[in-house]
C-alpha cells in the first residue's frame, strides 16, 4: 500500500546532530547549552490554515508569495537527555498545518527552569490564515500577512506585527505590543490589539487613511495624528479618530495598565 502523502504527522524527537554551542554566557550562565535544529518544507494551499503552540522561546512568521511552508525549529537545553524529550510535532495537509511543542515536566526544585526553549522561524504563504498562535513566554513576530485572519496570544513577552494587512487579533498579558507599517495598502483590514500590563506602539505612514479607537484604563494615549486644535496638553485616555478621506483600515487598541502610542512612521 502506498503511503498517503497528503497527510504527514511527524514527531521530531531525536536528530542526528546535537551541538554544544557555548559555555559560560547567554542561555545558561556557566552551563553548556545543547542545540537541535529541525528543518522541514511542506507543500500547502495558498489559503491553508496554520496553528502553532509553544511554551518558551520565540515564533517568527514571514508571509511571502509561495505555496509551501518552510519550518525551522531550534531547540536549546542544558542536557542532551532533556533536548531529546522536547518534541516538535507537525501535522501537515494541503489545507492545514498544526505545530505543537511538547516539553518534559518542569522540576519543582532547583534554581531555575531547566526545560529549555524552542525558537521557530516559518516562511508561509502570505494569504494563509493563522487561526491560533499561542506562546507563553518569549517573543512573537508576524510579518507580511495578507490572508483572511491572524490570531496571536502571548502571556509574557513582546509581540510584533509588521506590514500585515489581514484581520489581526493580538493579545498580550504582560509585555508589549508593536504594530508598524513602512508601506501602506489601501484596502479593508483590521487590527485588534489588547494588552493587560504593558505599552502598545502603533506606527502608520502619514498618508494612510484609517479609523482608530483606542482606550487605556490606567495610562495615557500619545497620538501624532491629532489635529493641533485637539491637543489640549491634558492626558488623554480614550480616542475615536478618523484619519484621511478613505478610512478602510480599522484599529482597535485597548490597554488595562499601560500607555498607547499612535505615531507617524518614519519612512
Backbone bond lengths (Angstrom), bond angles and torsions (degrees), N, CA, C in turn:
res aa  C-N    CA-C-N  psi(-1)  N-CA   C-N-CA  omega(-1)  CA-C   N-CA-C  phi
1 X - - - 1.462 - - 1.526 108.67 -
2 X 1.329 116.08 133.17 1.456 119.57 178.92 1.520 109.36 -78.60
3 X 1.346 118.28 140.62 1.476 120.42 178.80 1.501 111.19 -68.22
4 X 1.323 116.59 151.79 1.458 122.82 176.06 1.518 108.41 -78.32
5 X 1.334 116.13 108.60 1.463 120.03 -175.87 1.521 112.05 -84.24
6 X 1.339 118.13 -6.85 1.459 120.27 179.58 1.519 112.47 -83.44
7 X 1.324 116.04 -12.34 1.467 118.57 178.13 1.513 108.52 -132.99
8 X 1.332 115.35 125.35 1.447 120.24 179.21 1.516 109.45 -131.88
9 X 1.314 116.38 119.96 1.465 121.23 175.86 1.512 107.22 -111.23
10 X 1.313 116.58 112.05 1.453 121.44 -171.94 1.513 110.08 -121.53
11 X 1.294 116.66 138.99 1.456 122.30 174.28 1.512 107.88 -121.96
12 X 1.343 116.65 112.08 1.453 121.37 -178.30 1.530 107.96 -91.41
13 X 1.305 116.45 94.96 1.457 120.92 -177.84 1.509 111.98 -98.81
14 X 1.363 117.34 -41.17 1.453 120.97 -176.24 1.519 107.95 -136.46
15 X 1.304 117.26 125.51 1.451 121.64 174.41 1.517 108.85 -108.92
16 X 1.328 118.42 157.08 1.457 120.67 -176.91 1.513 114.06 -60.94
17 X 1.337 116.54 -35.16 1.468 118.39 -173.05 1.514 110.63 -109.01
18 X 1.314 116.56 127.59 1.462 123.27 172.17 1.515 106.72 -125.04
19 X 1.328 116.84 123.99 1.466 120.26 -172.40 1.511 110.94 -112.79
20 X 1.321 117.11 138.66 1.462 122.69 168.31 1.518 106.69 -84.60
21 X 1.339 116.75 115.84 1.460 119.48 -171.69 1.514 112.57 -86.01
22 X 1.329 116.87 -49.46 1.451 118.25 -175.68 1.511 108.89 -161.81
23 X 1.296 115.69 170.43 1.461 120.91 179.33 1.508 109.09 -140.02
24 X 1.346 114.97 135.36 1.451 119.63 170.87 1.502 116.41 88.20
25 X 1.356 119.71 7.24 1.450 119.82 178.25 1.508 108.69 -155.22
26 X 1.363 115.79 170.98 1.456 121.03 172.34 1.510 112.50 67.54
27 X 1.329 116.53 -119.00 1.449 123.74 -169.22 1.515 113.05 -60.37
28 X 1.343 118.10 -36.24 1.439 117.19 -169.83 1.505 117.43 -128.17
29 X 1.322 119.36 15.86 1.448 118.78 -178.72 1.509 109.77 62.21
30 X 1.355 117.89 -108.18 1.453 121.16 -179.75 1.514 113.01 -96.85
31 X 1.339 119.05 11.28 1.455 122.48 -176.57 1.513 111.27 -100.89
32 X 1.331 115.02 148.41 1.451 119.82 172.31 1.525 109.58 -73.04
33 X 1.315 116.54 145.55 1.452 121.71 178.22 1.519 109.45 -115.12
34 X 1.328 115.63 135.48 1.452 121.89 178.03 1.523 109.34 -110.00
35 X 1.316 114.86 147.47 1.460 119.83 -174.22 1.524 111.58 -137.32
36 X 1.337 115.26 141.47 1.461 122.53 169.88 1.519 108.20 -126.38
37 X 1.312 116.63 143.15 1.461 121.66 178.19 1.517 109.09 -119.57
38 X 1.326 115.81 125.08 1.461 122.96 175.23 1.528 107.59 -104.73
39 X 1.316 117.56 127.57 1.467 121.71 177.44 1.525 109.19 -132.42
40 X 1.325 115.94 124.71 1.452 121.43 -179.62 1.533 109.81 -144.36
41 X 1.332 116.33 154.24 1.462 122.69 175.62 1.524 108.31 -129.12
42 X 1.343 116.33 134.56 1.456 121.63 -179.40 1.528 109.22 -126.94
43 X 1.298 116.92 134.89 1.460 122.43 173.94 1.523 108.26 -80.68
44 X 1.338 118.28 123.10 1.461 121.48 -178.17 1.524 110.02 -138.39
45 X 1.339 114.90 169.22 1.460 120.47 175.59 1.530 109.86 -72.00
46 X 1.315 115.78 153.29 1.467 120.09 -179.81 1.519 112.33 -64.91
47 X 1.348 116.72 -24.06 1.464 120.65 -179.76 1.528 111.30 -110.77
48 X 1.308 117.85 26.43 1.465 122.08 -179.97 1.524 110.68 -63.83
49 X 1.329 115.58 162.03 1.462 122.90 178.16 1.521 109.83 -103.09
50 X 1.332 116.80 133.61 1.458 122.53 -179.11 1.524 109.57 -119.24
51 X 1.340 116.42 136.48 1.461 121.71 171.11 1.517 108.74 -133.50
52 X 1.336 116.17 147.05 1.463 120.81 -178.15 1.518 108.91 -151.08
53 X 1.330 116.19 138.33 1.458 120.77 174.05 1.517 109.62 -131.67
54 X 1.335 115.64 142.35 1.457 121.99 -179.20 1.531 107.69 -152.89
55 X 1.321 115.79 149.74 1.471 119.55 -179.47 1.518 111.87 -94.83
56 X 1.329 117.77 -48.82 1.464 120.94 -175.09 1.522 110.14 -138.72
57 X 1.334 115.81 133.45 1.461 120.49 179.18 1.509 110.97 136.40
58 X 1.323 116.59 -132.91 1.453 121.00 -178.71 1.515 109.79 -151.29
59 X 1.329 114.82 159.53 1.464 122.12 175.81 1.516 107.22 -136.05
60 X 1.344 115.97 122.81 1.461 121.42 176.38 1.514 108.05 -123.21
61 X 1.333 115.92 121.80 1.462 121.94 -178.07 1.517 108.92 -121.02
62 X 1.332 115.47 126.50 1.468 122.18 -179.35 1.523 109.31 -118.78
63 X 1.329 116.54 118.97 1.452 121.41 177.27 1.515 111.04 -87.98
64 X 1.354 115.89 134.43 1.454 120.44 179.96 1.527 109.56 -148.48
65 X 1.317 117.38 177.49 1.465 122.64 -178.51 1.526 108.52 -83.81
66 X 1.330 116.54 89.38 1.455 121.75 -176.86 1.518 109.43 -152.16
67 X 1.315 117.05 166.34 1.465 122.37 174.82 1.526 110.16 -124.32
68 X 1.314 115.54 34.86 1.453 120.84 175.69 1.522 108.60 -147.48
69 X 1.319 114.87 163.45 1.453 120.34 175.83 1.520 108.22 -117.35
70 X 1.315 115.85 127.55 1.456 121.98 176.59 1.526 107.99 -105.23
71 X 1.310 115.50 123.75 1.449 122.12 -175.29 1.519 110.63 -115.95
72 X 1.330 115.55 130.68 1.451 121.75 167.93 1.524 107.65 -128.47
73 X 1.325 115.91 126.74 1.460 121.58 176.98 1.513 108.05 -124.67
74 X 1.325 116.02 126.06 1.466 122.08 -178.32 1.527 107.93 -111.87
75 X 1.324 115.61 113.68 1.462 121.31 179.15 1.527 109.16 -97.30
76 X 1.332 116.29 135.61 1.464 121.35 179.06 1.528 109.22 -132.24
77 X 1.323 115.56 131.02 1.460 120.95 177.26 1.522 109.12 -146.74
78 X 1.341 115.29 -178.48 1.458 120.96 178.60 1.525 113.11 -98.20
79 X 1.342 117.88 -5.64 1.463 120.01 179.98 1.512 109.64 -148.27
80 X 1.335 115.92 150.96 1.460 121.17 177.90 1.525 110.28 -63.64
81 X 1.314 116.28 -38.90 1.469 119.93 -179.53 1.521 111.64 -59.26
82 X 1.319 115.37 -46.95 1.468 118.74 179.86 1.519 111.36 -70.30
83 X 1.324 116.51 -33.99 1.462 120.47 177.18 1.522 110.52 -57.05
84 X 1.314 116.86 -43.11 1.461 121.46 -177.72 1.523 112.77 -73.10
85 X 1.329 116.19 -16.60 1.454 119.53 179.03 1.529 112.85 -86.84
86 X 1.318 117.25 -11.42 1.464 120.73 174.05 1.528 108.00 -87.06
87 X 1.309 117.04 125.06 1.460 119.99 -177.87 1.518 111.20 -119.57
88 X 1.320 114.98 139.20 1.453 123.25 173.13 1.522 106.55 -106.71
89 X 1.322 116.68 107.12 1.458 122.11 -174.07 1.525 110.00 -103.59
90 X 1.317 116.17 119.09 1.466 122.33 -176.38 1.516 109.44 -116.70
91 X 1.318 116.39 127.25 1.455 122.51 170.92 1.521 106.96 -116.79
92 X 1.335 116.76 113.79 1.467 120.66 -172.39 1.522 111.23 -122.71
93 X 1.303 115.77 128.96 1.453 125.14 171.81 1.531 107.34 -130.78
94 X 1.329 118.07 165.38 1.472 118.43 179.22 1.524 113.47 -57.22
95 X 1.338 116.99 -33.30 1.455 119.59 -176.43 1.504 115.48 -98.58
96 X 1.330 118.64 -5.88 1.458 119.49 -178.37 1.518 110.73 -160.11
97 X 1.344 114.98 147.66 1.457 122.28 175.76 1.525 107.51 -134.32
98 X 1.331 116.32 128.13 1.454 122.18 177.83 1.517 108.69 -120.84
99 X 1.341 116.28 130.31 1.467 122.30 -179.40 1.521 107.66 -125.45
100 X 1.323 115.67 119.99 1.457 121.83 179.72 1.525 109.02 -121.18
101 X 1.330 116.24 136.79 1.461 121.87 179.24 1.522 108.98 -109.22
102 X 1.327 116.20 122.22 1.458 120.93 -179.37 1.524 110.23 -112.32
103 X 1.338 115.66 129.10 1.463 122.55 -179.38 1.531 109.74 -111.50
104 X 1.327 117.15 152.82 1.466 119.06 172.26 1.520 109.40 -68.08
105 X 1.339 117.72 159.23 1.476 120.03 179.66 1.518 110.90 -57.23
106 X 1.331 115.67 142.28 1.455 120.81 178.39 1.520 110.36 -77.97
107 X 1.315 115.66 141.00 1.449 120.42 177.86 1.531 109.53 -73.16
108 X 1.306 114.73 147.17 1.462 120.01 178.38 1.507 112.45 -95.82
109 X 1.347 116.88 3.68 1.448 120.40 179.18 1.520 108.69 -130.70
110 X 1.326 116.20 170.90 1.462 120.24 179.19 1.511 111.57 101.40
111 X 1.324 114.43 178.11 1.463 120.30 -174.21 1.520 113.18 -86.07
112 X 1.310 118.31 -14.95 1.457 118.66 -178.42 1.509 110.71 -168.84
113 X 1.327 114.88 174.07 1.455 120.66 179.07 1.516 109.66 -77.17
114 X 1.330 117.17 124.13 1.457 121.62 -177.00 1.521 111.44 -106.77
115 X 1.305 118.24 18.59 1.459 119.60 -171.96 1.521 113.34 -80.91
116 X 1.342 118.46 -15.61 1.454 120.62 175.85 1.520 114.06 93.25
117 X 1.331 115.29 -179.63 1.457 122.30 -179.09 1.520 109.89 -135.88
118 X 1.349 115.49 161.13 1.462 122.15 172.87 1.521 107.78 -132.07
119 X 1.338 116.45 126.08 1.459 122.77 176.47 1.524 108.41 -107.23
120 X 1.335 116.42 124.97 1.460 121.86 -178.53 1.526 110.56 -106.61
121 X 1.322 115.74 138.84 1.457 122.73 167.61 1.525 106.92 -127.69
122 X 1.333 116.84 122.42 1.458 121.35 -178.96 1.522 109.97 -127.99
123 X 1.322 116.37 132.93 1.455 123.31 169.94 1.525 106.39 -107.84
124 X 1.329 116.94 120.53 1.462 121.40 -169.47 1.534 110.06 -131.58
125 X 1.342 117.75 164.03 1.471 119.11 171.48 1.523 110.21 -60.13
126 X 1.312 116.49 132.69 1.462 119.29 -176.91 1.533 112.40 -66.47
127 X 1.345 116.86 -17.30 1.457 120.65 179.90 1.526 112.89 -96.78
128 X 1.329 118.39 6.55 1.460 119.39 178.85 1.525 109.83 -76.67
129 X 1.325 115.43 164.44 1.464 122.31 -179.51 1.530 108.55 -104.89
130 X 1.323 116.58 129.54 1.460 120.87 174.69 1.527 106.42 -100.31
131 X 1.323 115.85 98.88 1.461 120.36 -173.38 1.517 112.15 -78.77
132 X 1.343 117.30 -27.86 1.465 119.92 -178.38 1.516 109.27 -159.50
133 X 1.335 115.51 121.38 1.455 121.49 174.17 1.519 105.92 -131.04
134 X 1.328 116.10 105.50 1.465 121.61 -175.63 1.523 109.90 -115.83
135 X 1.328 115.58 127.53 1.463 122.06 175.80 1.526 108.19 -136.16
136 X 1.327 116.22 132.80 1.464 119.47 -179.33 1.525 111.59 -81.68
137 X 1.336 117.26 -51.37 1.458 121.05 -175.99 1.514 110.31 -137.53
138 X 1.344 116.74 126.23 1.456 119.37 177.20 1.513 112.45 141.32
139 X 1.318 115.36 -139.25 1.466 121.13 -172.19 1.516 110.36 -138.45
140 X 1.334 115.60 139.31 1.468 122.86 176.29 1.519 108.66 -121.13
141 X 1.337 116.03 133.62 1.459 122.73 171.04 1.522 108.32 -127.28
142 X 1.331 116.49 128.59 1.465 122.66 176.41 1.521 106.96 -125.65
143 X 1.322 116.79 123.42 1.466 119.97 -173.95 1.521 111.37 -134.61
144 X 1.343 115.07 135.40 1.457 121.76 168.70 1.510 116.24 74.03
145 X 1.340 118.79 25.72 1.462 120.58 -178.05 1.537 110.88 -86.89
146 X 1.345 114.57 140.30 1.462 121.74 -179.92 1.523 111.58 -138.60
147 X 1.318 116.34 22.46 1.456 121.16 -178.55 1.513 112.30 -85.83
148 X 1.331 114.19 -165.52 1.461 120.25 -175.98 1.517 112.23 -64.07
149 X 1.336 117.17 -45.79 1.461 119.30 -174.93 1.523 110.58 -161.61
150 X 1.339 114.55 158.29 1.461 123.30 173.40 1.523 107.37 -137.29
151 X 1.331 116.03 131.84 1.464 120.19 177.40 1.525 108.33 -131.49
152 X 1.339 116.63 118.96 1.467 121.39 -177.19 1.518 109.92 -131.54
153 X 1.337 115.58 136.14 1.460 122.46 -178.82 1.525 109.54 -129.19
154 X 1.320 116.31 129.04 1.453 122.84 -179.51 1.528 108.91 -131.00
155 X 1.328 116.05 134.05 1.465 119.72 179.93 1.528 110.22 -85.35
156 X 1.331 116.89 -57.53 1.464 121.34 -179.44 1.524 109.87 -131.51
157 X 1.334 116.77 122.57 1.455 119.66 178.09 1.513 111.69 142.43
158 X 1.313 115.32 -154.26 1.459 120.53 -175.59 1.522 109.96 -126.76
159 X 1.325 115.13 139.80 1.464 121.88 -177.33 1.521 108.82 -122.21
160 X 1.339 115.94 123.80 1.464 122.67 -178.96 1.530 109.77 -116.14
161 X 1.331 116.16 135.79 1.466 122.09 170.47 1.522 107.23 -128.34
162 X 1.344 116.06 125.32 1.461 120.33 -173.81 1.524 110.05 -129.32
163 X 1.330 116.21 126.00 1.472 122.74 177.35 1.519 112.02 51.33
164 X 1.330 116.38 48.40 1.468 121.46 178.26 1.529 109.47 -106.87
165 X 1.335 115.92 131.99 1.462 121.80 -177.52 1.525 110.81 -123.78
166 X 1.322 115.72 39.48 1.461 123.32 174.77 1.527 108.83 -107.49
167 X 1.330 116.23 175.57 1.459 120.38 167.61 1.528 106.78 -79.95
168 X 1.327 116.31 110.95 1.460 121.39 -169.09 1.522 110.48 -117.68
169 X 1.340 115.39 132.69 1.459 122.40 176.79 1.532 107.24 -119.32
170 X 1.336 116.09 118.10 1.461 122.09 -177.83 1.514 109.06 -120.80
171 X 1.333 115.59 133.90 1.460 120.31 -179.79 1.515 109.87 -136.96
172 X 1.345 116.34 128.44 1.461 122.92 178.31 1.521 108.26 -131.79
173 X 1.333 116.49 135.72 1.463 119.65 175.64 1.529 109.74 -83.37
174 X 1.335 117.16 -57.88 1.464 121.32 -179.59 1.523 109.46 -135.52
175 X 1.336 116.15 126.42 1.465 119.81 -179.89 1.503 111.66 145.57
176 X 1.338 116.47 -119.61 1.453 119.63 -177.70 1.516 111.68 -158.98
177 X 1.339 115.47 155.90 1.467 123.12 175.92 1.521 107.86 -125.01
178 X 1.335 117.11 128.40 1.460 122.41 177.05 1.527 109.19 -127.95
179 X 1.333 116.15 119.17 1.465 122.47 176.81 1.519 106.92 -119.25
180 X 1.345 116.89 126.53 1.459 118.21 -175.64 1.522 111.44 -144.54
181 X 1.343 114.25 152.75 1.464 122.82 178.27 1.525 108.39 -136.48
182 X 1.332 116.17 129.71 1.458 119.49 168.09 1.516 110.77 -113.03
183 X 1.348 115.73 12.61 1.464 123.20 168.41 1.525 106.38 -149.30
184 X 1.309 116.79 166.89 1.449 119.73 -176.61 1.519 110.22 -140.45
185 X 1.333 116.14 136.40 1.456 122.93 175.05 1.516 108.33 -118.69
186 X 1.328 115.98 123.57 1.449 120.77 -177.98 1.529 108.43 -78.77
187 X 1.311 116.39 90.88 1.459 122.26 -178.40 1.524 108.45 -152.43
188 X 1.321 115.41 169.72 1.459 120.69 -179.24 1.525 109.34 -86.55
189 X 1.336 116.62 120.45 1.454 122.62 173.67 1.521 108.12 -158.02
190 X 1.327 116.72 169.53 1.457 119.64 -176.65 1.523 110.64 -140.77
191 X 1.324 114.84 147.58 1.456 123.06 174.09 1.529 107.63 -121.99
192 X 1.316 116.84 119.97 1.454 122.42 177.12 1.528 106.62 -119.24
193 X 1.338 116.91 107.27 1.467 121.68 -175.84 1.517 109.78 -121.00
194 X 1.334 115.89 127.27 1.452 121.58 179.90 1.526 109.58 -127.68
195 X 1.318 116.43 139.17 1.457 121.24 176.63 1.526 108.56 -141.11
196 X 1.333 116.15 142.72 1.463 120.51 178.95 1.523 110.32 -89.84
197 X 1.324 116.98 -54.82 1.463 121.38 -179.04 1.531 109.23 -127.97
198 X 1.324 116.62 110.58 1.454 120.33 -179.89 1.513 111.56 141.35
199 X 1.312 115.19 -179.66 1.457 121.50 -173.43 1.525 111.83 -107.63
200 X 1.325 114.79 152.82 1.463 122.97 178.23 1.515 109.11 -118.80
201 X 1.347 116.47 131.15 1.467 121.48 176.88 1.528 108.52 -123.98
202 X 1.326 115.92 129.86 1.457 121.86 177.25 1.523 107.97 -128.73
203 X 1.352 116.70 125.89 1.462 121.38 179.87 1.522 109.10 -121.99
204 X 1.355 115.32 122.26 1.460 123.36 -172.32 1.525 108.47 -128.67
205 X 1.345 118.67 140.20 1.470 119.83 177.24 1.520 112.32 -57.29
206 X 1.313 115.95 146.79 1.451 120.98 -175.84 1.507 114.56 -65.90
207 X 1.348 118.46 -22.27 1.462 120.66 -179.09 1.523 112.30 -96.15
208 X 1.324 118.04 10.30 1.462 121.83 -178.77 1.526 110.86 -78.42
209 X 1.338 115.52 154.37 1.466 122.32 171.91 1.523 108.19 -112.35
210 X 1.339 116.65 131.76 1.457 119.55 -177.70 1.523 109.91 -165.48
211 X 1.323 114.74 166.25 1.455 122.80 174.32 1.516 106.94 -118.32
212 X 1.322 117.91 131.19 1.461 121.29 -179.52 1.526 110.47 -129.68
213 X 1.317 115.00 131.15 1.454 123.04 170.78 1.515 106.49 -119.63
214 X 1.325 117.53 122.52 1.468 121.74 -177.10 1.518 109.57 -135.19
215 X 1.330 115.56 142.57 1.463 120.18 -179.05 1.520 109.36 -152.33
216 X 1.342 115.95 136.97 1.455 121.83 173.83 1.524 108.95 -130.67
217 X 1.330 116.26 136.32 1.462 120.39 -179.74 1.521 111.52 -77.28
218 X 1.325 116.59 -41.72 1.463 120.55 -177.81 1.531 107.37 -134.13
219 X 1.304 116.28 84.65 1.458 122.43 -177.01 1.515 109.73 167.70
220 X 1.320 116.70 -166.17 1.449 120.28 178.91 1.524 110.27 -141.27
221 X 1.329 115.16 163.23 1.457 122.32 -178.11 1.520 109.15 -113.48
222 X 1.329 115.30 128.68 1.461 122.49 175.31 1.520 107.23 -110.09
223 X 1.340 117.46 117.55 1.459 122.13 -170.54 1.521 110.89 -126.16
224 X 1.333 116.83 108.74 1.464 120.99 178.95 1.519 112.94 -69.23
225 X 1.337 118.12 -18.74 1.461 121.26 -174.18 1.527 113.05 -92.37
226 X 1.314 118.04 -0.03 1.458 120.86 177.78 1.526 110.03 -70.32
227 X 1.309 116.30 140.56 1.458 120.60 174.96 1.534 109.68 -65.71
228 X 1.314 115.41 151.15 1.462 120.03 -177.35 1.526 111.30 -56.86
229 X 1.333 116.39 -36.37 1.461 120.23 -178.46 1.529 111.94 -68.47
230 X 1.350 116.46 -21.18 1.460 120.43 -178.75 1.533 111.89 -87.04
231 X 1.314 117.48 -7.06 1.463 121.03 -176.48 1.531 108.95 -92.51
232 X 1.318 115.23 99.47 1.460 120.87 -175.16 1.523 112.63 -88.72
233 X 1.327 116.79 -12.64 1.452 120.59 -175.35 1.515 112.90 90.07
234 X 1.332 117.28 -11.38 1.449 121.11 177.50 1.526 110.36 -85.89
235 X 1.332 114.62 157.16 1.456 119.31 177.32 1.525 110.13 -66.19
236 X 1.335 115.09 136.32 1.466 121.80 -179.89 1.518 108.29 -113.91
237 X 1.337 116.53 132.24 1.463 120.14 -179.83 1.521 112.89 -117.14
238 X 1.344 117.98 -2.96 1.460 120.62 -179.90 1.521 109.50 -153.46
239 X 1.332 116.85 134.54 1.468 120.87 175.82 1.526 109.72 -139.25
240 X 1.310 115.39 153.52 1.468 124.06 171.89 1.522 105.25 -140.44
241 X 1.330 116.34 104.36 1.461 120.64 -165.94 1.516 111.30 -134.50
242 X 1.325 116.14 137.06 1.462 122.87 172.31 1.522 108.15 -108.34
243 X 1.334 116.35 128.44 1.462 122.10 -179.34 1.528 108.44 -119.37
244 X 1.324 117.51 129.46 1.457 121.51 179.15 1.520 112.67 85.77
245 X 1.336 114.72 175.97 1.471 120.30 -173.95 1.519 113.71 -93.50
246 X 1.333 118.53 -19.07 1.474 121.60 -178.42 1.526 109.82 -130.63
247 X 1.328 117.96 72.89 1.464 121.53 -173.16 1.539 113.14 -81.30
248 X 1.313 117.27 78.73 1.466 120.48 177.69 1.526 112.18 -80.99
249 X 1.308 117.53 -31.17 1.463 121.08 179.45 1.529 110.02 -77.48
250 X 1.341 115.72 142.68 1.458 121.18 -175.66 1.523 109.09 -128.79
251 X 1.348 117.02 123.26 1.460 122.87 178.80 1.522 109.41 -112.96
252 X 1.327 116.45 127.46 1.462 122.99 175.58 1.527 107.26 -122.58
253 X 1.322 117.18 113.94 1.461 122.16 -173.29 1.526 108.65 -124.06
254 X 1.343 115.44 126.69 1.460 119.63 -179.04 1.527 110.15 -135.63
255 X 1.339 115.28 135.63 1.458 121.48 176.79 1.526 108.75 -134.58
256 X 1.316 116.10 141.04 1.469 119.86 176.17 1.519 109.64 -89.53
257 X 1.325 116.64 -55.84 1.465 121.85 177.73 1.527 108.41 -126.15
258 X 1.322 116.65 95.53 1.451 119.80 -179.19 1.510 112.54 159.43
259 X 1.316 115.37 166.34 1.462 122.55 -179.42 1.517 111.51 -94.02
260 X 1.323 114.74 157.72 1.471 122.22 175.38 1.518 108.40 -123.65
261 X 1.310 116.46 126.66 1.454 121.97 176.47 1.519 109.81 -114.46
262 X 1.314 116.63 125.86 1.470 122.04 175.68 1.524 105.68 -116.15
263 X 1.321 116.81 103.68 1.452 120.66 -171.27 1.522 112.57 -116.86
264 X 1.318 114.64 158.92 1.467 120.76 175.23 1.518 108.48 -82.94
265 X 1.320 116.18 125.73 1.462 121.43 -176.64 1.522 110.54 -63.83
266 X 1.292 115.49 139.04 1.467 122.35 178.04 1.527 108.19 -90.70
267 X 1.350 116.68 92.54 1.466 121.71 -173.53 1.532 110.69 -84.06
